[in-house]
Structure formats: structure tokens, C-alpha cells
Amino acid sequence: MRKVKIDIEGMTCVSCAGHVEKALGKIGAKNVRVNPVTGKAFAEIDKSINEEQLKEAVKDAGYTPKNVTMEDAEPAPVSSQNHKESEINRWKKKLIGVWALTIPLVILMYSEKIIGKMIIPENLMTPAMLVLAFPVIFIFGFSTVKSGLRGFYKLYFGMDSLIALGTLIAWSTGILGYFIIVQDFSGVSGMIMAIFITGKYIESRAKGRATMEIKKLLELGAKKAKVLRDSPGDDSGEPQEELEIPVSEIKMGDILIVRPGEKIPTDGIVVKGESSVDESMVTGESLPVEKKAKSSVIGATINHDGILYIKATKIGKDTFLAHIIKLVEEAQGTKVPIQKIADKITNIFVPAILIISLLTFFGWLIFSSYELGRVVGIAISVLVIACPCALGLAVPISLTVGAGMGAKRGILIRKGEAIQTMKEIKTIIFDKTGTITKGVPEVSGIYAKDTRYLMNIAGSLERLSEHPVAKAIVKRVNLKRYRDVKNFKIIRGKGVQGTIGRNKIIIGNEILMNENKISLKDYIEKIKEFEEKGQTTMIVSENKKVLGIIGVSDTIKPDSRKAISELNNQGYKTIMITGDNERTAQAIAKQAGIKDVIARVLPEDKSKKVEELQKHGMVAFVGDGINDAPALKQANVGIAMGTGTDIAIEAGDIVLARGDLIGVVQAMNLSKATFSKIKQNLFWAFFYNIAAIPLAIAGLINPVVAEIAMALSSITVITNANLLRRKKV
């Protein structure tokens, strides 16, 4: 299975999204998620489904597919991401057109009240209103009418179905008046469509504001790059000529020249030069970061004061920025559990209103003395006031704004369910290395009779391991030539062993030494001393005799204590989990402000510990490494550090791009604020329909007022969601 994203035009409400989901599901797409706010559909497909099939499915549902992006394709260009702007412009043109005709229509209808006499003879009033309303409905409102009528023969009912039926019935009364006695609503039909289009224009602008974070992210990237390429006819193999090319033409391994004030075009490694780089878009840190040879750099960050020569190591869809954009877009396409309730109600709402409107019509016709025209007006009011647009937008618009706010702060909400689950979290478990600490340990203590021999042996063995502690030892030893090692073996969570010459070497913790029956009696006090300082102690033995111990320490991140303090103050139970022994773990936990520690946990047992704690309430797990992935999946909410491994990031429900723990606090606060907006919007949407529909059935609201009320309900929900931006997280 591979992931696919489809940009779609023409969706107006959650019913539209439901129709697209069903259509894509019919051709075999799985895990389909459609957001009517952003106009994007996300799905998983197998290789038997091609782009044309996807587009045909969307067309069959009644909407226009604009762009299809497969998981293994390059990200869509910025121009294709701007269809939201084209949608706003389209509604704006319609808005100008309809009111150019509707204003004369209103003057015509109410001229007697405005100036005391009718502008044209009464016998010409109906034809004039029919003529003025015709282009409003059948030209400027054609897409709405077409979409609405399609719903009837395909049994895909949506908001457009109610508007189309209401305006067509109202316009038709002008023609029916020539054959039977009926009140003329042909002028009202034009006003209904004009107000509807006005509401859609305001709504599209508000939606555009809700999705502007994606556009901002896209605009961060550089458009051009200066690259060194071989001169024509030059056989030296050395790049000689400086060329300016579009960023899309950068190749892996290209040497890029970035001068002061320029954006770094793509992710890479500095091969020459020194400078400071503004990485605030990634880290949030306002101070520039010093870069020199072998330093890694991120595309879209800004070079400050020196010339850098950078080797491109990631391009296109593999860059950090492209990955962030993808995660944000997917977040805006996810759903929260509470949305399923709203979706179910919305899916049955339109057919139910059609039936209620029909029953209202016959009820008033049979049991009242009202004339046919008045009864038709009441039925039309029921149709247009009951559009479930506000109900359908309540959840996705809030989620879109929340996901955008998160992206701005480096908080990427990969799964919408996390927003709802967050409010139930009682316990937050933190992995130690790379999460609470920097994840770059250094040798901070050595105790041995022969230090040089100890480090030579330890470095030779540990160079074969990828563990951070092993790398710290190798870095400290820094040998030009290492001893040959045979029978090398990693004992997960405990240490390593191998043979150098005829000697069996074991390096690891106390558990590993005890398992091999190696006596530590001469080193117990020193081990305790190292561990009480927060150092991870590695014991080095040769042929079951201890050669000495190496203390490795990893300092905590600058914001760890502040973040954990805030979480403690908010009432969360914070726990640190680590494979370190109890004394070392307690020393680190004390520095971070954590009271509860789970120590000596093997990597494969982390998820079991999470499961145990889940018996007492909802649990969030914060981690960064490959061995954290099972725990991230097991937790009710998995929070992955964006500076960690790709496997951990894929396992997380929320990704902290900046890798700082203060992001956990912000993620918790943002989730609560977003879910609060979702509940507010659902309340107002339900309240509006519960209050408005009975009034319309009772004949207390005329069709024009009904349409104004319907438009205002949608605008209110969208505006309320956008107010989320004012929330400090």
C-alpha cells in the first residue's frame, strides 16, 4: 500500500467529504480521510489503482480533482497548493455578479415601500424578477444547482441539495403564477442564492485563513540555488563553474554556494566555510547556530555572515521542510472520534430535512387556511435554514486551525484522535536518552590501574557498536588503529562482548557482570560514586577480571526541567524510564524534576511498562529512539521527538519537530484548546438547528431571513475556530 493525496475543488460541507470517501472506497482505496476545509483527500492504495481511477472516482462523486500526489512522487509545486486562493477568487467574482443583479431586484421588489410607488407596472413585475433572478441562479449559482440536483439522482445529498431545491422551487413560483394562484417567490429565489454566495465567499476567506500555515511553510523554501558544476570541456573532475538553478534541479551530492543573507536551498553538510545560521524556523531559538566543516544544515534556514559550501544530502520530498509539510497536511486530514458522531448526524440530516420540509408543506396545506404561496414559502424556509454546513464544519475547521497553530510551533499532530485523547491523559512517561537528555553522552570519569590499556581495549570493542555510550567511548579514545575483534556480540540493554587475541572481553553494566560471575568487590564504591553523579557506568573485564570502569554522562536539555515543572504543576504524573541502574536514573531524574523513575528496563520491555501503567489511566509516552517505537504505539498518545529516528517519528501520534520538551507542554495545551473549540462549535451548530428548524416549521421565518441565518451559522463556526489563534499555548 502507498499513500496518496488528492486536491479537490467543489466540496462545500462534510456531506461532500462523505461522498468522496464513499467514491474512493468503492475503487479499493483504504483509510480514506477527506477534509472539506482544506479541499484535500488522503488515502492508502495498492499499485493496481492509478491516478486516472482516483480522478474518475472524485468526478463520479460530483467534484473536480485538481492534483494527485503519490507517496513516492515529488511534492506538488507551490502553484498547485494555491487552489484555495483560486477558490476565494472564484466566489468573489460570483459575489460581484450576483449582487450586480440582486440589488436592482431588491429595489424592484421593495420600490413601493422605498419610494412610495412601483417602478414598473405590476403586470411586468413577475417577468422582470424572473429575468433578473435567472442569471443569479442558473449562471452564477449554476455549480451549486448542478451539484444539488446531482445529489438527487445519485442519492448523494448535501448542503447544495437543499439550496438548489429551495431556490428552484422559489423561482418556479413565478412561472406557476401564470397557471394557478400562488404567491410569487421568484425574486426571493435570487436573494436566497445571492446571500448563499455571499456566505460562501466569507466562508472561503475564513477557510483560507485556517489553512494559511501550509502556505507559509511552502514559502519558507528557497526558490533558486547557486551550484558548482563542471565547465564544458573540463576533464579535471573538479567543479569549476557557478550556476544559478531552480531548487527542483538540485542533485544529490551537488556542492551549493550560500552567501550571507541567502536561504540554504536544501538539507546538507558543510564541506567548506564558517558562518552562523538562523534555524529559528526549526528550533524556535532566536540565536543563530555556528556552522563549520562537517556541520549539518537544514533547507530554508538563513545563512548569516559567512560563505558556506554545502554538499546536498537530501532533496525534494526527503528534506526536513517537505517532511514537515507532509505531516501537517496529513494532520489536517485526520479525524477525531467525536467527528464520527457529527458525520453520522450530517449524513442523515439532509434526507431528514427533505422529508420534514415535505411534511411541513402538506401539513400547512391540509390543516391551515393559508394559500398555496404562503405554504410554499414556509417549506422553502425549512429547506434553506436547515443546511447542516455549520455542523459539518464544526470539527474539521477547528482541527485545521489547531494543526496549523501546532506547525507554527513545531508541533505536528499526525493523528487527530490524539487531540481528543489528550484531555484524558493522567501520566506522561519520558524516555531518558535523547528525550530528557541531549542524547550526546561524553566520557566523564575513568577508574583503572592502566587507563591507557583500558581505553584501548574498550575503544576497539565499542567501535563496532552504534549505541550512544559506545560512540562516546570511541570518541574519547580516538585511536588511529584499533585492535582486531572477533566474535563480537551486542547484549541488548546490557553491553557488548568479543574476543581480542585470545582474551574474552566483556563491557557492560552490573547485571551483565553478575550474569558472567565477574566479581566487582574492588569497584563497588567507585561505581556507586559515579552513578550518584548521574554517570552511566560501563565495567570493562578481560577473562572475567575487571580492568576498570568508565563513567559516561549525558547532560539534560536546557528546557527539560522547566517543561517537566509545568507538567507537574498542571497535575500530570511524570515518570522517567531508562535502562540505567537506579542510582544513575535517580540522579538524572532529580536534575529534571521527576520523582518517579522506572530503571533497568530493557528496550523490549518499555511497551510492557506502558501497558501496566495504562491499567490506572490514560498514558502518554515521549521518546526518540528506534527502541521507543513499540512504547509510542502502545501509549494512548505517542509523542515523538522530531530530532529522533524516522521509525520513532512514524510511530508517534504527535511529533515535536524542534526536539525540545517544552513542546510537550505546548502540545498538551494546544490539544485541550483545540478540543474545547470543537465542543463549542458543535454546541452552537446543534443549538442553531434545534432552535431554527421549529421556528421555520411554525412559519415564523421567511425564506430570505432563513438563508441569512444559515449563512451566519457557518460563518460563526468558522470565525470561532479562527479565534483559537489567540490562545496562548
Secondary structure, DSSP 8 states (H G I E B T S, - for coil): -EEEEEEEE---SHHHHHHHHHHHHHTT-EEEEEETTTTEEEEEE-TT--HHHHHHHHHHTT-EEEEEEETTS----HHHHTHHHHHHHHHHHHHHHHHHHHHHHHHHHHHHHHHSS-SS-HHHHHHHHHHHHHHIIIIITHHHHHHHHHHHHHT---HHHHHHHHHHHHHHHHHHTTTS-----HHHHHHHHHHHHHHHHHHHHHHHHHTHHHHHHHHHS-SEEEEEE--TT--S-S--EEEEEEGGG--TT-EEEE-TT-B--S-EEEEE--EEEE-HHHH---S-EEE-TT-EE-TT-EE-SS-EEEEE---GGGSHHHHHHHHHHHHHT---HHHHHHHHHHHHHHHHHHHHHHHHHHHHHHHS---HHHHHHHHHHHHHHT-THHHHHHHHHHHHHHHHHHHHTTEEE--THHHHHHTTEEEEEEEIIIIIB-S--EEEEEEESSHHHHHHHHHHHHTT--SHHHHHHHHHH--SS----EEEEEETTTEEEEEETTEEEEEE-HHHHHHTT---TTTHHHHHHHHHTT-EEEEEEETTEEEEEEEEE--B-TTHHHHHHHHHHTT-EEEEE-SS-HHHHHHHHHHHT--EEE-S--GGGHHHHHHHHGGGSEEEEEE-SGGGHHHHHHSSEEEEETTS-HHHHHH-SEEETT--THHHHHHHHHHHHHHHHHHHHHHHHHHHHHHHHHHHHTT-S-HHHHHHHHHHHHHHHHHHHHGGGG---
